[in-house]
Amino acid sequence: MNTAQKIKALSRHPLIELLKNNKGNPRTLILMEPLWGIPYNLIAPFATLYMYTQGITDVQIGLILSIAMFVQVLFSFFGGIITDKLGRKFTTMMGDFFGWGIACLVWAISGNFWLFLIAVLFNSFEQINQTAWYCLLIEDTDSKDLLGIYTWVNIGGLVAIFFAPISGLFINSFTVVPVVRVLYVIFAVNMMIKVIITFRHCEETRQGKIRMAETKDTSVLQMLFEYKDLIPKVLINKEIMKVLFVSVILHITNLVNTNFFSLYVTQRLGIADRYLAFFPILNAAVMLIFMIGIQHRLESVKFRIPMWIGLVLYAACSILLILSPIGSMPFIIIYVFVAAVASALVVPRKDALLQLNINPKERARINALIMSFTIAFASPFGYLAGWLSSIDRRLPFVFTFTIYIVAIIIVGRIRNPEFSNEIREADDSVTLGTDDVTR
């Protein structure tokens, strides 16, 4: 097969076809992901080390995480209300501006516990963005395309990871603190650009326009009071609750892995700081190969089986990391490889499964509630992980292994959804003026 034939074959790849057919918000938001993903992944391997190098202890790092998550619960809870009143598009812009743009500027000048705390509190605005962004991304889209769209979102972030070695090279020459400060400034500028692109090239969704009109004369307090009817509906929905528990577990494990992996491999296993940027590269390469070459071939497989296999691999990774000998790079490479496959199996399916079990007419508020519950349940574990790490840097990963086992049991009880055009049909029914939506 010559080059022209390979290009033609690639253009017919299911993911490429999906991106070509989903014009408007999905394509714009997916193509903008590197604006966020590139600076995020340049910084992420060194963010905890950036704090630790400036005198922030393990326990203080855990405390900052727990306080931030408590605040994020409040932002997430109001996220659905704000998204409905101000619209998906404007709320997304506001979350990017405060939650990332301003937060990164504060991180850039941080040098003590209080400034780092202020930075993560600003970053909590991003939780408002999450609800609006997801609605902007998937509303007006057929539910059968959800897995592909979430796969593209992950790919957008993964491509950005390949820029990570740049920060490692600079840190090797200029040390962690000055390099990360500059990267945070670049991050802030990127997010301001992202706000402008969202303003110019995204459109408010049909359901967003309807909710803005419906809530125009409704006070925030009244909308808050309406949660008393919505919360019981979420709590009695067994399928939503199962996915919610899995989301909480993945949120906790991601929190631990993101914030304590770098400390574990550098402080306990003796791996040099400069190698930290290369682990995300390996992770991204494996996930991209899996998502582009294998993911679409699993569409006929039920959700539950790939998720269950992924969680088993996650649990195996925790054990592998705990048993890694000091200074053994091959063990760390195997850990990253297996974790990448697990993530490719679990994360897009978890996100899509959640949206498939949500009433499209209540998407903003239910998503906000789910985010609130997720963060609220996970919030104590930031401090717990920091405390465990202060005792023995292996203990946070013993903890993640334990809760992965719980997730495996829950996923075994999840019911596989049936794909339909429920998202578009629901929006059309509301547009035609049915009485299905009551506030």
Secondary structure, 3 states (H helix, E strand, C coil): CCHHHHHHHHHCCHHHHHHHHCCCHHHHHHHHHHHHHHHHHHHHHHHHHHHHHCCCCHHHHHHHHHHHHHHHHHHHHHHHHHHHHHCHHHHHHHHHHHHHHHHHHHHHHCCCHHHHHHHHHHHCCHHHHHHHHHHHHHCCCCHHHHHHHHHHHHHHHHHHHCCHHHHHHHHHHHCHHHHHHHHHHHHHHHHHHHHHHHHHHCCCCHHHHHHHHHCCCCCHHHHHHCHHHHHHHHHHCHHHHHHHHHHHHHHHHHHHHHHHHHHHHHHHCCCCHHHCCHHHHHHHHHHHHHHHHCHHHHCCCCCHHHHHHHHHHHHHHHHHHHHCCCCCHHHHHHHHHHHHHHHHHHHHHHHHHHHHCCCHHHHHHHHHHHHHHHHHHHCHHHHHHHHHHHHCCCHHHHHHHHHHHHHHHHHCCCCCCCCCCHHHHHHHHHHCCCCCCCC
